[in-house]
């Protein structure tokens, strides 16, 4: 498949795109809003000539935030336009940069040549920065036509994804060849990009900027204070974060087993997607005394589960906990960011499906900071061991923090690469 055929198929598939938006809007009504932006129609007024950063959803937006703040500081004369594809990503962008007048935001138009071209003519960026591996052939080609350098930041490419791209070599090889910088996390991924057609001189190993996470010094004191207010400083408190459909039942089963040995244990359960908040709350409330974080109600002595149903609070919820389970890993989703709890010196537990974070998972596992489990029984046993052997929990947490410190510096290397393009 070449780009012409890809574009034709995309046009033919627009009715399916519309149907997908409609179906998503039934669960998350925000998908029915700002549809014009997805076709580069009714875009908000924007200052031209700055930097365009694309972060597809919440995770990429959070990962991009330190880079964006560094770019704001390094280039005070330039506006920065941030695009995403999801309402939750949009909410996160607007919340993170609400007080920064140089930040502009809209949805990224679909990857149609005329929509991509209209968007670029509206924004006229000096540089395009795409987070991780959100590659759109027409957007990248329209940038190349306008001599706009394109950088792929914090790029990752699993073996499975590389095989997928290789099946469409006539589409992906020219696209990668048009990119000016591919800043990858590991040498293994660098080699995959080169084999797929990226120019060797454009591929640079910078490491993962997720290691450069900075923790607000007030975060842990705020968390300790809230636990004191809950009278829960002595209660075992664990968090299951970024969970996907199919995982919540396993986590609640593990919590039920844990309560047989530690009757005062408290679970904070945080679904990955806001549209699942209500259904997961009902699932929890049917089995345990449950409160919602968004209600503002304090945790009581009888509370067994708190549903984390707020946006932008995940780090704070991690800070409340003694032990962290990171979701998207008991189901074949590839896992989520293991480094956020590690940065807070928490022992980290996950399921076996970590193909999106293989290198980071290997580092943490080799350091003794990560334990993988397969099912509810294994999860309950792991949590119970860390409660009953606090020295093991402390050792795991310290090991994870050490891995974080040893691998920092990727953000500075990325900024230097972007600076050369500007």
C-alpha positions as CSV (number, residue, x, y, z in Angstrom):
1,X,0.0,0.0,0.0
2,X,1.4,3.4,-1.0
3,X,0.2,6.8,0.3
4,X,-2.3,7.3,-2.6
5,X,-4.1,4.1,-1.9
6,X,-4.0,4.8,1.9
7,X,-5.6,8.2,1.3
8,X,-8.3,6.7,-1.0
9,X,-9.1,4.0,1.6
10,X,-9.2,6.6,4.3
11,X,-11.8,8.7,2.3
12,X,-13.8,5.5,1.7
13,X,-13.7,4.7,5.4
14,X,-15.1,8.1,6.5
15,X,-18.6,6.7,7.2
16,X,-17.0,4.2,9.6
17,X,-15.1,7.0,11.2
18,X,-18.4,8.9,11.7
19,X,-20.0,5.8,13.1
20,X,-17.1,5.3,15.5
21,X,-17.4,8.9,16.8
22,X,-21.1,8.3,17.3
23,X,-20.6,5.1,19.2
24,X,-17.9,6.6,21.4
25,X,-20.1,9.7,22.0
26,X,-22.8,7.5,23.6
27,X,-20.4,6.6,26.4
28,X,-18.4,9.8,26.3
29,X,-20.5,12.7,25.1
30,X,-17.5,14.9,24.5
31,X,-16.7,12.9,21.3
32,X,-19.8,14.6,19.7
33,X,-18.3,18.1,20.2
34,X,-15.7,20.0,18.2
35,X,-16.1,17.6,15.3
36,X,-15.1,20.4,12.8
37,X,-11.6,20.5,14.2
38,X,-11.1,16.9,13.2
39,X,-11.5,18.1,9.6
40,X,-9.6,21.4,10.0
41,X,-12.8,23.3,10.0
42,X,-13.6,26.0,12.6
43,X,-10.1,25.8,14.1
44,X,-9.6,28.4,16.9
45,X,-7.6,31.5,16.1
46,X,-3.9,30.8,16.6
47,X,-0.6,32.7,16.5
48,X,1.6,31.4,13.7
49,X,5.2,30.4,13.4
50,X,5.7,28.4,16.6
51,X,6.1,24.8,17.6
52,X,3.5,22.1,17.0
53,X,3.4,19.2,19.5
54,X,1.1,16.2,19.0
55,X,0.2,14.0,21.9
56,X,-2.5,11.6,21.0
57,X,-4.1,11.2,24.5
58,X,-3.7,11.6,28.2
59,X,-0.6,9.5,28.7
60,X,1.3,11.2,25.9
61,X,0.2,14.6,27.1
62,X,1.5,14.0,30.6
63,X,4.8,12.6,29.1
64,X,5.1,15.7,26.9
65,X,4.5,18.2,29.6
66,X,8.1,18.5,30.9
67,X,9.3,18.9,27.3
68,X,6.7,21.5,26.5
69,X,7.6,23.5,29.7
70,X,11.3,23.4,28.7
71,X,10.4,24.6,25.2
72,X,8.4,27.5,26.6
73,X,11.4,28.5,28.7
74,X,14.0,28.0,25.9
75,X,11.9,29.8,23.2
76,X,10.0,32.6,24.9
77,X,9.1,34.2,21.6
78,X,7.4,31.2,20.2
79,X,3.8,29.9,20.7
80,X,3.3,26.2,21.1
81,X,0.3,24.5,19.6
82,X,-0.7,21.2,21.3
83,X,-2.9,18.7,19.4
84,X,-4.5,15.5,20.6
85,X,-7.2,13.0,19.4
86,X,-9.3,12.3,22.5
87,X,-11.5,14.5,24.8
88,X,-9.6,13.2,27.9
89,X,-6.3,14.3,26.3
90,X,-7.8,17.7,25.5
91,X,-9.0,18.1,29.1
92,X,-5.6,17.2,30.4
93,X,-3.8,19.7,28.1
94,X,-6.1,22.5,29.0
95,X,-5.8,21.8,32.7
96,X,-2.0,21.5,32.6
97,X,-1.5,24.8,30.7
98,X,-4.5,26.8,31.7
99,X,-2.3,29.7,32.8
100,X,0.1,29.7,29.9
101,X,-1.0,32.2,27.2
102,X,1.4,30.9,24.6
103,X,-0.2,27.5,24.6
104,X,-2.7,26.9,21.8
105,X,-4.8,23.8,21.5
106,X,-7.1,21.9,19.2
107,X,-7.8,18.4,18.0
108,X,-5.5,17.1,15.3
109,X,-7.4,16.8,12.0
110,X,-7.7,13.3,10.5
111,X,-4.9,12.2,8.2
112,X,-6.4,13.4,5.0
113,X,-4.1,15.5,2.7
114,X,-6.5,18.5,2.5
115,X,-7.3,18.5,6.2
116,X,-3.6,18.2,7.1
117,X,-2.6,20.9,4.7
118,X,-5.3,23.3,6.0
119,X,-4.2,22.7,9.6
120,X,-0.6,23.4,8.7
121,X,-1.4,26.5,6.8
122,X,-3.5,27.7,9.8
123,X,-0.7,27.1,12.3
124,X,2.4,27.5,10.1
125,X,4.8,25.8,12.6
126,X,8.6,26.1,12.5
127,X,8.8,22.6,13.9
128,X,6.5,19.6,14.4
129,X,7.1,17.3,17.3
130,X,5.1,14.0,17.5
131,X,5.1,12.2,20.8
132,X,6.0,8.5,20.9
133,X,4.8,6.6,17.8
134,X,1.7,8.4,16.5
135,X,2.7,8.4,12.8
136,X,0.4,9.9,10.2
137,X,1.7,9.6,6.6
138,X,-0.2,12.6,5.1
139,X,0.5,14.9,8.0
140,X,4.2,14.1,7.7
141,X,4.2,14.5,3.9
142,X,2.4,17.8,4.1
143,X,5.1,19.0,6.6
144,X,7.8,17.9,4.1
145,X,6.1,19.8,1.3
146,X,6.3,22.9,3.4
147,X,9.8,22.3,4.6
148,X,8.7,21.9,8.2
149,X,11.0,19.6,10.1
150,X,9.3,16.7,11.9
151,X,10.7,15.1,15.0
152,X,9.4,11.9,16.7
153,X,10.1,12.4,20.4
154,X,10.4,9.7,23.1
155,X,9.8,7.2,20.2
156,X,9.2,3.6,21.0
157,X,8.6,0.7,18.6
158,X,7.9,-2.8,19.8
159,X,8.8,-5.8,17.7
160,X,5.1,-6.4,17.0
161,X,4.6,-2.8,15.8
162,X,7.7,-3.0,13.7
163,X,6.3,-6.1,11.9
164,X,3.0,-4.3,11.3
165,X,4.8,-1.3,9.8
166,X,7.0,-3.6,7.7
167,X,3.9,-5.1,6.0
168,X,3.1,-1.7,4.5
169,X,6.7,-0.8,3.5
170,X,5.6,1.3,0.5
171,X,3.7,3.5,2.9
172,X,6.0,3.6,5.9
173,X,9.4,3.8,4.3
174,X,8.9,7.1,2.5
175,X,7.1,8.5,5.6
176,X,10.1,7.7,7.9
177,X,12.5,9.0,5.3
178,X,10.8,12.4,5.4
179,X,11.4,12.8,9.2
180,X,14.2,15.0,10.4
181,X,14.7,13.5,13.9
182,X,13.6,10.2,15.5
183,X,14.6,10.4,19.1
184,X,14.3,6.8,20.3
185,X,14.4,5.3,23.8
186,X,16.7,2.4,23.1
187,X,19.3,1.2,20.6
188,X,17.0,-1.8,19.8
189,X,14.2,0.5,18.8
190,X,16.7,2.7,16.8
191,X,17.7,-0.4,14.8
192,X,14.0,-1.2,14.1
193,X,13.4,2.3,12.7
194,X,16.5,2.1,10.5
195,X,15.4,-1.2,9.1
196,X,11.9,0.2,8.3
197,X,13.5,3.0,6.2
198,X,14.4,5.9,8.5
199,X,17.6,7.7,7.5
200,X,20.4,6.6,9.8
201,X,21.5,10.2,10.5
202,X,18.0,11.1,11.7
203,X,17.8,8.4,14.3
204,X,19.2,9.3,17.7
205,X,19.1,7.3,21.0
206,X,18.1,9.8,23.7
207,X,16.5,7.5,26.3
208,X,13.0,7.8,27.8
209,X,12.0,11.3,29.0
210,X,9.6,9.5,31.4
211,X,12.7,9.0,33.6
212,X,12.9,12.8,33.9
213,X,9.7,13.0,35.9
214,X,9.9,15.6,38.6
215,X,7.8,15.2,41.7
216,X,6.3,18.3,43.3
217,X,7.9,18.6,46.8
218,X,4.5,19.2,48.3
219,X,3.0,16.0,46.9
220,X,4.0,13.6,49.6
221,X,3.3,16.0,52.5
222,X,-0.2,16.6,51.1
223,X,-0.8,12.8,50.8
224,X,0.4,12.2,54.4
225,X,-1.9,14.9,55.6
226,X,-4.9,13.4,53.8
227,X,-4.2,9.9,55.2
228,X,-4.1,11.4,58.7
229,X,-7.4,13.1,58.1
230,X,-8.8,9.7,57.0
231,X,-7.2,8.1,60.1
232,X,-5.7,5.7,57.7
233,X,-1.9,6.1,58.4
234,X,-1.7,2.6,59.8
235,X,-4.1,0.9,57.3
236,X,-2.5,-1.0,54.4
237,X,-3.3,1.0,51.3
238,X,-2.7,-0.2,47.8
239,X,-3.6,1.3,44.4
240,X,-4.5,-0.4,41.1
241,X,-4.0,2.3,38.5
242,X,-4.9,2.7,34.8
243,X,-7.0,-0.4,34.7
244,X,-8.7,-1.7,31.6
245,X,-11.9,-3.7,31.0
246,X,-11.3,-7.2,32.2
247,X,-8.9,-6.2,35.0
248,X,-11.2,-4.7,37.6
249,X,-12.9,-8.0,38.4
250,X,-9.4,-9.6,39.0
251,X,-8.3,-6.7,41.2
252,X,-11.5,-6.8,43.3
253,X,-11.1,-10.6,43.7
254,X,-7.5,-10.0,44.9
255,X,-8.7,-7.4,47.3
256,X,-11.3,-9.8,48.7
257,X,-8.6,-12.4,49.3
258,X,-6.4,-9.7,50.9
259,X,-9.2,-8.7,53.3
260,X,-9.3,-12.2,54.7
261,X,-5.8,-11.5,56.2
262,X,-5.8,-7.7,56.5
263,X,-9.4,-6.7,57.2
264,X,-8.6,-3.0,57.3
265,X,-6.8,-2.9,53.8
266,X,-7.9,-0.1,51.5
267,X,-7.8,-0.2,47.7
268,X,-7.7,2.9,45.4
269,X,-9.0,1.7,42.0
270,X,-8.3,4.0,39.1
271,X,-9.8,3.1,35.7
272,X,-7.8,4.3,32.7
273,X,-10.8,5.7,30.8
274,X,-13.3,8.2,32.3
275,X,-16.2,6.6,30.4
276,X,-15.8,3.5,32.6
277,X,-16.0,5.4,35.9
278,X,-19.7,4.8,36.5
279,X,-19.7,1.1,35.5
280,X,-16.6,0.3,37.6
281,X,-18.1,2.2,40.6
282,X,-21.2,0.0,40.3
283,X,-19.0,-3.1,40.2
284,X,-17.1,-2.0,43.3
285,X,-20.2,-0.9,45.2
286,X,-21.9,-4.2,44.7
287,X,-19.1,-6.0,46.5
288,X,-17.5,-3.5,49.0
289,X,-18.3,-0.2,50.8
290,X,-17.0,2.2,48.2
291,X,-16.7,5.9,47.8
292,X,-15.8,8.1,44.8
293,X,-12.8,10.4,45.0
294,X,-14.9,13.0,43.0
295,X,-17.5,13.1,45.8
296,X,-15.1,14.7,48.2
297,X,-16.3,12.2,50.9
298,X,-13.6,11.2,53.4
299,X,-12.5,7.6,53.7
300,X,-14.2,6.0,56.7
301,X,-13.2,3.2,58.9
302,X,-15.6,0.9,56.9
303,X,-14.5,2.1,53.5
304,X,-12.8,-0.8,51.6
305,X,-12.5,0.8,48.1
306,X,-12.1,4.3,46.8
307,X,-12.7,4.8,43.1
308,X,-10.2,7.3,41.6
309,X,-12.6,9.1,39.2
310,X,-10.9,12.5,38.9
311,X,-8.6,13.7,36.1
312,X,-5.0,14.8,36.6
313,X,-4.7,13.3,40.1
314,X,-3.0,10.0,39.4
315,X,0.4,11.0,40.9
316,X,-1.3,12.2,44.0
317,X,-3.3,9.0,44.3
318,X,0.0,7.0,43.9
319,X,1.5,9.2,46.7
320,X,-1.4,8.1,49.0
321,X,-0.5,4.4,48.5
322,X,2.0,2.0,50.0
323,X,2.0,-0.4,47.1
324,X,1.2,0.1,43.4
325,X,-0.3,-2.2,40.7
326,X,-0.1,-0.7,37.2
327,X,-2.9,-1.8,34.9
328,X,-3.2,-2.5,31.2
329,X,-1.0,-5.5,31.9
330,X,-3.3,-8.3,33.1
331,X,-5.0,-8.0,29.6
332,X,-2.9,-7.8,26.4
333,X,-2.9,-4.0,26.2
334,X,0.9,-3.6,26.7
335,X,0.9,-1.9,30.1
336,X,1.2,1.7,31.3
337,X,3.8,3.9,32.8
338,X,5.7,2.0,35.5
339,X,7.9,4.9,36.3
340,X,5.3,7.1,38.0
341,X,5.0,4.9,41.1
342,X,8.8,4.1,41.0
343,X,9.5,7.8,41.2
344,X,7.6,7.8,44.5
345,X,9.6,4.9,45.8
346,X,6.7,2.5,45.7
347,X,7.1,-1.2,45.1
348,X,5.5,-1.9,41.7
349,X,3.4,-4.9,40.6
350,X,2.1,-5.5,37.1
351,X,0.6,-8.2,35.0
352,X,2.7,-10.1,32.3
353,X,1.6,-8.0,29.3
354,X,4.2,-5.2,29.2
355,X,5.2,-5.1,25.5
356,X,4.8,-1.3,25.4
357,X,7.4,-1.0,28.1
358,X,9.7,-4.0,27.7
359,X,13.0,-2.1,28.3
360,X,11.7,-0.2,31.3
361,X,10.1,-3.3,32.7
362,X,13.4,-5.2,32.3
363,X,15.3,-2.5,34.1
364,X,12.9,-2.4,37.0
365,X,12.7,-6.2,37.2
366,X,16.4,-6.7,37.1
367,X,16.8,-4.1,39.9
368,X,14.3,-6.0,42.0
369,X,11.8,-3.1,41.8
370,X,9.0,-4.9,39.8
371,X,7.0,-8.0,40.4
372,X,4.8,-9.6,37.7
373,X,1.7,-11.6,38.5
374,X,-0.8,-13.5,36.4
375,X,-4.1,-13.6,38.3
376,X,-6.0,-12.5,41.4
377,X,-4.4,-15.1,43.6
378,X,-0.9,-14.0,42.6
379,X,-1.8,-10.4,43.0
380,X,-3.3,-10.9,46.5
381,X,-0.2,-12.9,47.5
382,X,2.2,-10.2,46.3
383,X,0.3,-7.4,48.1
384,X,0.1,-9.5,51.3
385,X,3.8,-10.2,51.2
386,X,4.7,-6.5,50.8
387,X,2.4,-5.6,53.7
388,X,3.8,-8.3,56.0
389,X,7.4,-7.7,55.0
390,X,7.8,-3.9,54.9
391,X,11.5,-4.2,54.5
392,X,11.0,-6.0,51.2
393,X,8.5,-3.2,50.1
394,X,11.1,-0.6,51.1
395,X,13.9,-2.3,49.2
396,X,11.7,-2.6,46.1
397,X,10.8,1.1,46.3
398,X,14.4,2.2,46.8
399,X,15.5,0.1,43.8
400,X,12.9,1.7,41.6
401,X,13.9,5.2,42.6
402,X,17.5,4.3,41.9
403,X,16.6,3.1,38.4
404,X,14.9,6.5,37.8
405,X,17.9,8.5,38.9
406,X,20.4,6.4,36.9
407,X,18.5,6.9,33.6
408,X,17.7,10.6,33.7
409,X,19.0,13.1,31.1
410,X,16.9,12.0,28.1
411,X,14.9,15.3,28.2
412,X,18.1,17.4,27.8
413,X,19.3,15.2,24.9
414,X,15.9,15.5,23.2
415,X,15.9,19.3,23.7
416,X,19.3,19.6,22.1
417,X,18.1,17.6,19.1
418,X,15.0,19.8,18.7
419,X,17.2,22.9,19.1
420,X,19.3,21.9,16.1
421,X,16.1,21.7,14.0
422,X,15.0,25.1,15.1
